[in-house]
Amino acid sequence: MTLLVANHVNFLLLISVSLANLYCSVHTFVIPTLIRHLLFVLEL
């Protein structure tokens, strides 16, 4: 029983870590792109 709970917790931790990594990579990619677009629009 304890092993099952531990496996479940590990699984949830793995999911949350991968979601956090995805979130970070999306932010580091999307935000500079948005800033570049804004600068481009402002220059027009």
Buried (B, 14 or more C-beta within 10 A) or exposed (E): EEEEEEEEEEEEEEEEEEEEEEEEEEEEEEEEEEEEEEEEEEEE
